[in-house]
Amino acid sequence: MSNSSIPVKNIYHMLCYAWNVLDQSDENVVGSEKFDNIYDLLARIYINGANSLIKRGLSRSYIQERREVSTLKGKVEVADSIKKQTLRNGRMVCQYDNFSVDIKLNQIVKATINLLLKAPLLDKTLNKKLRKLRLYFSNVRDIQMANDTFSSLRFNRNNYHYRMLMSVSELIYQGLITREEGNDTKFLSFIRDRQMAKLYENFVLNFYRRHLDSGIYHVHSPKIHWNLDQSVSDEELSLLPEMRTDIVVENKLTSSQLIIDTKYYGETLTTSNWTDKEKVHTGHLYQIFAYVNSSNYKGNKIGMLLYPTIKQEINAGYSITGKRIYIKTLNLNAEWSEISTRLLSLVGVIDNNE
């Protein structure tokens, strides 16, 4: 499907669910414009988030520094001072702790602002706002983000308000840009399909985790093991594809399990070389059927393929060798209340133990 057809507000809500930061959701960030340029959307989110950081005050931490100073503090490095002959200038080399804003979180924010400013299609007004924001980070060093930049981040109640901005930064770094040879940066016009697919999956998973009663439902995404008739070696087992589910919802009252496989594709249905009639993707049907057959859940097991759509709704259900398989769609172009109602209604297949 075309990302440009999804309203900005809906993309923003999906991001909030996917990143578990619903408390930071702000309707005023996105307005009612259509999703046309991913960088305009992310810049709006970033501007709003960074302004919030500035109002709260940028996080600080004690950082060990070692430099020449005119006023003694911390540990005096006599040997270094003699070696550099700093006394001639009335200075000494000291090692001390400085309560500074130059910490990793703020460095990532500044680096992301710099990346967004390079986006060629960025709205001029947003570009101007980002440049003003960057002035607040003048005491923060410039860094080059890398694959491991985000892996060591740890959040607590004192810095939790950075979490969404860090998620946006990671999305921009890992999903929305590619590096050419040298230091040039190439910007993509839209989110890559694989990034949208992951966003779509996480959104649906966390939506159910948030809105379904945990006393009745268990929402998770477990790995399903193959039901092998005989034991095999680890080497042989490694050759089999991994069955890692997207979303599993279990109703404890009806002892029913719903395995949902989200599929973010341009078209819900496809044609083949033999016929022009549109059908569900063969591989998708085989995959969800394998999940249901291999699940070791003791109760009733149901599978569902959930496609996003902006036009044609599909509500199909089949009984295949005693297993119930559904093909459903979620209209991402609808009002958010309709999207929420639709998602909650899908769980009805295990509420009624169909």
C-alpha positions in Angstrom: 0.0 0.0 0.0 1.1 3.6 -0.4 2.4 5.2 2.7 1.4 8.6 1.4 -2.3 7.6 1.7 -2.2 7.2 5.5 -3.2 10.3 7.5 -0.4 11.8 9.5 -2.5 11.5 12.7 -2.8 7.7 12.2 0.9 7.2 11.6 1.6 9.2 14.7 -0.8 7.1 16.8 0.9 3.9 15.4 4.3 5.2 16.3 3.1 5.9 19.8 1.7 2.4 20.3 4.7 0.8 18.6 7.1 2.6 20.9 5.0 2.4 24.1 4.9 6.1 24.5 1.2 6.9 24.4 1.5 9.3 27.3 3.6 11.5 25.0 0.9 11.5 22.3 -0.1 15.0 21.3 -2.9 15.6 18.7 -1.5 19.1 18.1 1.7 17.8 16.7 0.4 16.4 13.5 -2.8 18.2 12.6 -5.0 16.7 9.8 -2.6 16.8 6.8 -2.1 13.8 4.7 1.1 11.7 5.1 3.1 13.1 2.2 6.7 13.4 3.4 8.0 11.2 6.2 10.6 13.8 7.2 8.0 16.5 7.7 6.2 14.1 10.0 9.3 13.1 12.0 10.5 16.7 12.1 7.1 17.8 13.6 7.4 15.0 16.2 11.0 16.0 16.9 10.4 19.7 17.2 7.5 19.0 19.7 9.6 16.5 21.7 12.8 18.7 21.8 10.8 21.7 22.9 9.4 19.7 25.7 12.9 18.6 26.7 14.1 22.3 26.7 11.1 23.3 28.9 11.9 20.6 31.4 15.6 21.3 31.2 18.1 19.1 29.3 19.2 16.0 31.2 22.7 16.3 32.7 25.2 14.0 34.2 28.7 14.1 35.8 31.3 13.7 33.1 35.0 13.3 33.9 37.1 16.0 32.1 40.8 16.5 31.9 42.0 19.9 30.9 44.1 23.0 31.6 42.4 25.3 34.1 43.4 28.6 35.8 41.5 27.7 39.0 42.5 24.4 40.7 39.7 21.8 41.0 39.5 18.1 41.3 42.7 16.1 40.9 45.8 18.1 39.9 47.8 16.2 37.3 51.3 17.4 38.3 53.3 15.3 35.8 51.1 16.4 32.9 51.3 20.0 34.0 55.2 19.9 34.1 55.3 18.1 30.8 53.1 20.6 29.0 54.7 23.5 30.9 51.3 25.0 31.7 52.6 26.9 34.7 54.1 29.4 32.3 50.6 30.5 31.5 49.4 30.3 35.1 47.4 27.1 34.5 47.5 23.5 35.7 46.1 20.2 34.2 43.3 19.0 36.4 40.9 16.0 36.2 37.5 16.7 37.6 33.8 15.9 37.3 31.6 18.3 35.4 27.8 18.3 35.6 27.2 18.7 31.9 24.5 18.4 29.2 27.1 16.8 26.9 25.7 13.3 27.5 24.8 10.6 25.0 21.0 11.3 24.9 21.5 15.0 24.0 24.3 14.1 21.5 21.8 11.8 19.7 19.1 14.6 19.7 21.6 17.0 18.2 22.8 14.5 15.6 19.2 13.7 14.6 18.4 17.4 14.2 21.5 17.7 11.9 20.3 14.7 9.9 16.8 16.1 9.5 18.2 19.5 8.4 19.9 17.7 5.4 16.6 16.3 4.1 16.1 18.0 0.8 12.2 17.8 0.9 11.9 19.1 4.4 9.4 22.0 4.8 11.2 25.3 5.1 9.3 26.4 8.2 10.2 23.1 9.9 13.8 23.6 8.8 13.9 27.0 10.4 12.4 25.7 13.7 15.0 22.9 13.8 17.8 25.4 13.3 16.5 27.4 16.3 16.3 24.2 18.4 19.9 23.3 17.5 21.1 26.5 19.3 20.0 25.0 22.6 22.5 22.1 22.0 25.5 24.4 21.4 27.3 22.9 24.4 26.7 19.3 23.2 29.3 17.7 21.0 28.6 16.6 17.5 28.7 12.8 17.1 28.4 10.4 14.2 25.6 7.9 14.9 26.5 4.2 14.4 24.7 0.9 14.7 25.7 0.5 18.4 24.7 4.1 19.3 21.3 3.0 20.6 22.1 -0.4 22.1 23.5 0.9 25.3 20.7 3.4 26.1 19.0 2.8 29.4 15.9 4.6 30.5 14.6 5.4 34.0 12.1 7.8 35.5 14.6 10.7 35.2 15.1 10.3 31.4 12.1 8.4 30.2 10.8 11.5 28.4 13.7 11.0 25.9 12.4 7.6 24.9 10.2 8.6 22.0 12.9 10.9 20.5 15.4 8.1 20.7 13.0 5.8 18.9 12.6 8.4 16.2 16.3 8.9 16.0 16.9 5.1 15.6 14.2 4.9 12.9 15.8 7.7 11.0 19.3 6.3 11.3 18.5 2.6 10.6 15.4 2.7 8.5 15.1 5.9 6.5 18.5 6.7 5.2 21.2 4.9 3.3 24.9 6.0 3.1 26.6 6.3 -0.3 30.3 5.9 -0.7 32.1 8.5 1.3 30.2 10.7 3.8 27.3 11.6 1.6 23.8 10.8 2.9 20.9 9.7 0.7 17.4 10.4 2.0 14.4 8.3 1.0 11.0 9.9 0.3 9.1 7.4 2.4 9.5 4.8 5.1 10.8 1.6 3.6 8.3 -1.2 3.4 10.3 -3.4 5.8 10.3 -0.5 8.4 6.5 0.0 7.9 6.0 -3.7 8.3 7.7 -3.7 11.6 5.9 -0.6 12.8 2.6 -2.1 11.8 3.4 -5.4 13.7 4.5 -3.6 16.8 1.5 -1.2 16.7 -1.0 -4.1 16.6 0.8 -6.0 19.3 1.0 -3.1 21.8 -2.5 -2.0 21.0 -3.8 -5.3 22.3 -1.4 -5.3 25.2 -2.8 -1.9 26.3 -6.5 -2.3 25.6 -7.3 -6.0 26.4 -8.0 -7.0 30.0 -5.0 -8.9 31.2 -7.2 -10.8 33.6 -8.9 -12.4 30.6 -6.3 -12.2 27.8 -2.7 -13.0 27.4 -1.0 -11.1 24.7 2.5 -12.1 23.6 4.6 -13.0 20.5 6.2 -16.4 21.2 8.3 -18.5 19.0 6.6 -21.7 17.8 8.5 -24.9 17.6 8.2 -27.4 14.7 6.2 -30.6 15.6 8.9 -33.0 14.4 8.1 -36.7 14.3 11.6 -37.6 15.3 14.6 -35.9 16.9 17.1 -34.2 14.7 20.5 -32.6 15.2 20.9 -28.9 16.0 22.5 -28.5 12.5 19.5 -30.0 10.8 17.1 -28.0 13.0 18.9 -24.8 12.0 17.9 -25.4 8.4 14.2 -25.0 9.2 12.7 -21.5 9.0 12.0 -19.9 12.4 8.4 -19.6 13.3 8.3 -16.4 15.3 4.8 -15.1 15.7 3.8 -11.4 15.3 0.9 -11.4 17.8 -0.7 -14.1 19.8 -3.9 -13.4 21.9 -5.2 -16.1 24.2 -8.6 -15.9 25.9 -8.3 -17.6 29.3 -12.0 -18.0 29.7 -12.7 -19.7 26.4 -9.3 -21.5 26.2 -8.8 -20.1 22.7 -5.7 -18.9 21.0 -5.6 -16.4 18.1 -2.4 -16.2 16.1 -2.2 -13.0 14.0 0.3 -12.6 11.3 0.5 -9.0 10.1 1.4 -8.4 6.5 2.3 -4.9 5.2 2.1 -5.3 1.5 1.2 -3.0 -1.4 -1.8 -5.1 -2.3 -3.8 -7.4 -0.1 -4.5 -9.8 -2.9 -2.4 -10.8 -5.9 -2.9 -12.3 -9.3 -0.9 -15.3 -10.8 0.3 -16.3 -14.2 -2.7 -18.6 -14.7 -5.5 -16.3 -13.8 -6.4 -12.6 -13.4 -8.6 -13.3 -10.4 -7.1 -11.9 -7.3 -6.2 -14.3 -4.5 -4.5 -14.2 -1.1 -0.7 -14.6 -1.2 0.0 -18.4 -1.2 3.0 -18.1 1.0 1.1 -16.1 3.6 -1.6 -18.7 3.8 0.9 -21.6 4.2 2.7 -19.6 6.9 -0.3 -18.9 9.1 -1.5 -22.5 8.6 1.9 -23.8 9.7 1.8 -21.6 12.8 -1.7 -22.9 13.8 -0.7 -26.6 13.2 2.5 -26.3 15.1 1.2 -24.4 18.1 1.3 -26.5 21.3 -1.5 -24.6 22.9 -4.0 -27.0 24.5 -7.2 -25.2 23.6 -8.9 -24.0 20.4 -6.4 -22.5 17.9 -7.3 -19.9 15.2 -5.1 -18.2 12.6 -5.5 -14.7 11.1 -3.7 -12.8 8.3 -4.1 -9.1 9.0 -3.4 -6.8 6.1 -3.5 -3.0 6.1 -5.7 -1.3 3.5 -7.0 2.1 2.5 -9.9 1.0 0.3 -11.1 -2.6 0.1 -12.1 -4.3 3.3 -11.8 -8.1 3.5 -13.6 -10.4 6.0 -13.0 -14.0 5.0 -12.9 -17.2 7.1 -12.1 -20.8 6.2 -12.1 -24.1 7.9 -9.0 -26.0 6.7 -8.5 -29.6 8.0 -10.4 -28.6 11.1 -8.4 -25.3 11.7 -10.1 -21.9 11.4 -8.2 -19.4 9.3 -9.3 -15.8 8.8 -8.2 -13.2 6.3 -8.9 -9.6 7.5 -7.9 -6.1 6.7 -7.5 -2.9 8.8 -8.3 0.4 7.1 -5.5 2.8 8.1 -7.2 5.6 6.3 -10.2 5.6 8.6 -10.8 7.7 11.7 -8.7 6.5 14.7 -11.9 5.5 16.6 -12.9 3.2 13.7 -9.4 1.6 13.6 -9.6 0.9 17.4 -13.1 -0.6 17.1 -12.0 -2.7 14.2 -9.0 -4.1 16.1 -11.0 -4.9 19.2 -13.7 -6.6 17.1 -11.1 -9.0 15.5 -10.5 -10.6 18.9 -14.2 -11.7 18.9 -13.2 -14.9 17.1 -11.8 -16.3 20.3 -14.3 -14.6 22.6 -17.0 -16.6 21.1 -14.8 -19.7 20.6 -15.8 -19.8 16.9 
